[in-house]
Amino acid sequence: MDVSGFLTSQIGYDLGDPKRALVRSHQRDYVPENATYQVLPAAVEDAHIEPVLAGEVRYWGQTWNAHWWEIDFSDLEQVGDYVIVVCAPGVDGRILYRSESFKIGDNILWQETVEPIALEQLEERARLARNGIGWLDCGVEWREANSHATTVVGLCELLSVGYEWLTDEQVARLRAQIMRGCDYLAILQDTGERVGAPAGALVHEIPNHMFPIPGDNAQAVVALAHAGRLLADTYPEKSQEYIQRAVRAMNYLIQRGIFHGEIPGSLP
């Protein structure tokens, strides 16, 4: 199977951040030794103009049944739309491969991801979730504790450090998603106690995996505690509930939390 490809960021690259592109192929000689790259303005059709940046293509190694070559163009600090061409070594320097166009700009990662990922995607996953509770997970019906907890942690980080760049309407939607995730974790905790799990323990998922996993609970402690702190002045009752639940889950971990299966290298 041909797995050859030229990979650049579909989002774009922020000024000041590392900038890398990858070439992959199942053929070790897909990119010849001493090949070079050129970064060109995307609107330019003539590849023989003076490049914005040029350098060597570096062979990285083999993994995932493919060979990989790295192109590091981190020194490029000019806003614009660009393409990368890989050129053969030697005097002719003919073009071997050409990337799709990509952007370099200021705060591109923020501008292109916050609204569609943190808000629109989760709002749609909420609409598709079983019984309208939590978020649809992984394209199937599951709503797992670990995915909900880590999502809440990420949303809390966004609210904590990014509220200055969000509109009031975006902040309100963000808080709503944080509470949606925490409310599902609360249901998992109540279900754990209902099915006979140790006090404070969350089950992994409803209705398919009704048992506690200590790792889930550790993540839930962080999520609930962080959300409780951030919501203290806007939703004080929710804040207190989440903090109390975090304490109960932490007590379960300290007093009753056990690992499932053997831990490699552990003593009997």
Phi, psi and omega per residue, in radians:
M1 nan 2.306 3.127
D2 -1.392 2.036 3.136
V3 -1.964 0.405 -3.100
S4 -1.215 2.523 3.126
G5 -3.018 2.838 3.131
F6 -2.109 1.978 -2.953
L7 -1.930 2.101 2.983
T8 -2.224 2.920 -3.121
S9 -1.191 2.216 3.070
Q10 -1.279 -0.368 3.111
I11 -1.446 -0.751 -3.054
G12 2.143 -3.069 -3.064
Y13 -2.225 2.343 3.105
D14 -1.406 2.510 3.003
L15 -1.005 2.370 3.105
G16 1.515 -0.211 3.126
D17 -1.648 2.803 3.028
P18 -1.037 2.530 -3.124
K19 -2.307 2.028 -3.117
R20 -2.394 2.586 2.988
A21 -2.189 2.744 -3.106
L22 -2.258 2.487 2.943
V23 -1.978 2.384 3.139
R24 -2.292 2.661 3.072
S25 -2.931 2.684 3.016
H26 -1.397 -0.121 3.135
Q27 -1.728 2.145 -3.113
R28 -1.119 -0.508 -3.105
D29 -1.684 0.287 -3.129
Y30 -1.027 -0.709 3.020
V31 -1.966 2.040 -3.084
P32 -1.206 2.768 3.074
E33 -1.038 2.507 3.099
N34 1.173 0.326 3.024
A35 -1.148 2.683 -3.136
T36 -2.143 2.900 3.047
Y37 -2.192 2.754 3.024
Q38 -2.348 2.392 3.016
V39 -1.749 2.167 -3.072
L40 -2.172 2.652 2.990
P41 -1.011 2.388 -3.047
A42 -1.112 -0.513 -3.071
A43 -1.364 -0.163 -3.063
V44 -1.527 2.194 3.111
E45 -1.523 -0.532 -3.091
D46 -1.450 1.906 -3.084
A47 -1.361 0.009 -3.100
H48 -1.697 0.154 3.050
I49 -1.314 2.967 3.121
E50 -1.134 2.146 -3.116
P51 -1.242 2.713 3.045
V52 -1.226 -0.620 3.126
L53 -2.689 2.570 3.117
A54 -2.513 2.760 3.131
G55 -3.111 -2.979 -3.113
E56 -1.635 2.533 3.002
V57 -1.490 2.231 -3.052
R58 -1.866 2.208 3.054
Y59 -1.247 2.199 -3.106
W60 -1.593 -0.792 -3.107
G61 2.568 -2.863 -3.070
Q62 -2.145 2.320 3.001
T63 -2.839 2.774 3.127
W64 0.961 0.687 3.092
N65 1.049 0.572 3.135
A66 -2.643 2.705 2.995
H67 -1.668 2.573 -3.035
W68 -2.295 2.418 3.050
W69 -2.132 2.441 -3.079
E70 -1.907 2.405 3.028
I71 -2.090 1.967 -3.125
D72 -1.806 1.940 3.121
F73 -2.097 0.665 -3.101
S74 -1.085 -0.386 -3.118
D75 -1.280 -0.210 -3.121
L76 -1.347 2.027 -3.077
E77 -2.226 0.732 3.116
Q78 -2.095 2.247 3.108
V79 -1.131 2.396 3.092
G80 2.804 -3.122 3.061
D81 -1.849 2.322 -3.008
Y82 -2.380 2.884 2.902
V83 -2.297 2.781 3.047
I84 -2.039 2.335 3.022
V85 -2.020 2.437 3.038
V86 -1.743 2.223 -3.043
C87 -1.985 2.530 3.093
A88 -1.186 2.637 3.077
P89 -1.239 2.822 3.102
G90 1.835 -3.108 -3.019
V91 -1.263 -0.507 -3.100
D92 -1.307 -0.628 3.090
G93 0.951 0.642 -3.096
R94 -1.103 2.641 -3.120
I95 -1.350 2.209 3.102
L96 -1.669 -0.795 -3.062
Y97 -2.507 2.633 -3.130
R98 -2.322 2.309 -3.129
S99 -1.400 2.915 2.890
E100 -1.225 2.823 3.124
S101 -1.269 2.639 3.120
F102 -2.522 2.851 -3.100
K103 -1.864 2.571 2.891
I104 -2.142 2.256 -3.092
G105 -2.867 -3.010 -3.094
D106 -1.676 2.143 3.099
N107 1.054 0.594 -3.132
I108 -1.108 -0.756 -3.113
L109 -0.999 -0.780 3.128
W110 -1.126 -0.899 -3.030
Q111 -1.113 -0.591 -3.030
E112 -1.605 -0.193 -3.016
T113 -2.107 -0.565 -2.987
V114 -1.051 -0.933 -3.108
E115 -1.121 -0.900 -3.090
P116 -1.246 -0.555 -3.046
I117 -1.599 -0.935 -3.042
A118 -1.316 -0.416 -3.057
L119 -2.027 -1.158 -3.024
E120 -1.080 -0.777 -3.123
Q121 -1.112 -0.785 -3.120
L122 -1.201 -0.619 3.083
E123 -1.113 -0.653 3.083
E124 -1.249 -0.695 3.081
R125 -1.120 -0.573 3.074
A126 -1.157 -0.707 3.131
R127 -1.100 -0.603 -3.063
L128 -1.567 -0.135 -3.054
A129 -1.198 2.644 3.082
R130 -0.973 2.194 3.120
N131 1.041 0.271 3.137
G132 1.201 0.405 -3.104
I133 -2.007 2.310 -3.116
G134 1.215 -2.673 -3.135
W135 -2.190 2.511 2.960
L136 -1.056 2.386 -2.992
D137 -2.135 2.263 2.967
C138 1.098 0.341 3.126
G139 1.336 0.083 3.061
V140 -2.121 -3.045 -3.033
E141 -1.375 -0.180 -3.068
W142 -1.107 2.618 3.004
R143 -2.358 1.486 -2.971
E144 -1.462 2.606 -3.117
A145 -1.095 -0.763 -3.047
N146 -1.150 -0.710 -3.141
S147 -1.193 -0.656 3.122
H148 -1.186 -0.727 -3.119
A149 -1.137 -0.802 -3.121
T150 -1.175 -0.585 3.074
T151 -1.137 -0.750 3.099
V152 -1.059 -0.744 3.124
V153 -1.037 -0.778 3.118
G154 -1.106 -0.723 3.109
L155 -1.130 -0.661 3.101
C156 -1.128 -0.702 3.083
E157 -1.076 -0.714 3.121
L158 -1.093 -0.785 3.132
L159 -1.174 -0.622 -3.074
S160 -1.227 -0.753 -3.035
V161 -1.840 -0.251 -3.004
G162 -1.997 0.059 -3.050
Y163 -1.068 -0.472 -3.127
E164 -1.113 -0.467 -3.073
W165 -1.793 0.071 3.125
L166 -1.785 2.596 3.034
T167 -1.331 2.883 3.094
D168 -1.040 -0.654 3.139
E169 -1.166 -0.697 3.108
Q170 -1.167 -0.683 3.112
V171 -1.090 -0.741 3.125
A172 -1.100 -0.750 3.103
R173 -1.140 -0.650 3.132
L174 -1.146 -0.793 3.096
R175 -1.058 -0.669 -3.138
A176 -1.088 -0.673 3.126
Q177 -1.261 -0.635 3.063
I178 -1.046 -0.796 -3.136
M179 -1.200 -0.583 3.084
R180 -1.074 -0.819 3.127
G181 -1.111 -0.757 -3.141
C182 -1.172 -0.645 3.138
D183 -1.144 -0.593 3.072
Y184 -1.236 -0.683 3.053
L185 -1.039 -0.659 3.099
A186 -1.098 -0.717 3.098
I187 -1.104 -0.689 3.102
L188 -1.111 -0.641 3.115
Q189 -1.218 -0.776 3.107
D190 -1.098 -0.656 3.118
T191 -1.166 -0.660 3.091
G192 -1.003 -0.798 -3.141
E193 -1.209 -0.583 -3.138
R194 -1.190 -0.596 -3.109
V195 -1.618 0.138 3.032
G196 1.652 0.209 3.057
A197 -1.254 2.822 3.114
P198 -0.993 2.606 -3.104
A199 -0.947 2.318 3.109
G200 1.557 -0.203 -3.068
A201 -1.369 2.487 3.025
L202 -1.708 2.408 2.974
V203 -1.356 2.846 -3.031
H204 -1.252 -0.705 -3.028
E205 -2.922 2.584 3.094
I206 -1.999 2.267 0.107
P207 -1.870 0.193 -2.938
N208 -1.614 -0.370 -3.031
H209 -2.406 1.295 -3.001
M210 -1.569 1.064 3.094
F211 -2.570 2.647 -3.116
P212 -1.469 2.517 2.997
I213 -2.131 2.155 -3.066
P214 -0.951 -0.673 3.136
G215 -1.061 -0.703 3.062
D216 -0.998 -0.794 -3.063
N217 -1.166 -0.638 3.087
A218 -1.096 -0.742 3.103
Q219 -1.143 -0.691 -3.131
A220 -1.135 -0.637 3.092
V221 -0.994 -0.842 -3.122
V222 -1.102 -0.799 -3.097
A223 -1.094 -0.864 -3.086
L224 -1.164 -0.708 -3.135
A225 -1.169 -0.742 -3.131
H226 -1.147 -0.773 3.119
A227 -1.096 -0.729 3.130
G228 -1.035 -0.694 3.124
R229 -1.169 -0.758 -3.054
L230 -1.275 -0.442 -3.079
L231 -1.695 0.129 -2.998
A232 -1.039 -0.653 -3.063
D233 -1.685 -0.225 -3.131
T234 -1.835 -0.623 3.107
Y235 -2.352 1.257 -3.007
P236 -1.055 -0.625 -3.138
E237 -1.190 -0.774 3.066
K238 -1.078 -0.703 3.137
S239 -1.005 -0.856 -3.134
Q240 -1.120 -0.713 3.127
E241 -1.056 -0.823 -3.079
Y242 -1.145 -0.696 3.126
I243 -1.139 -0.742 3.107
Q244 -1.096 -0.695 3.105
R245 -1.162 -0.652 3.088
A246 -1.088 -0.723 3.114
V247 -1.097 -0.764 3.141
R248 -1.112 -0.732 3.114
A249 -1.155 -0.647 3.112
M250 -1.169 -0.703 3.095
N251 -1.082 -0.678 3.071
Y252 -1.051 -0.773 -3.119
L253 -1.091 -0.739 -3.098
I254 -1.221 -0.717 -2.982
Q255 -1.657 -0.621 -2.976
R256 -2.279 -0.166 -3.055
G257 -1.129 2.234 3.117
I258 -2.280 2.666 3.088
F259 -1.432 2.613 3.089
H260 -1.671 2.150 -3.132
G261 1.482 -3.120 -3.090
E262 -1.478 2.561 3.058
I263 -1.704 2.105 -3.107
P264 -0.957 2.278 3.108
G265 1.439 0.023 -3.111
S266 -1.413 2.729 3.100
L267 -1.398 2.593 3.102
P268 -1.177 nan nan
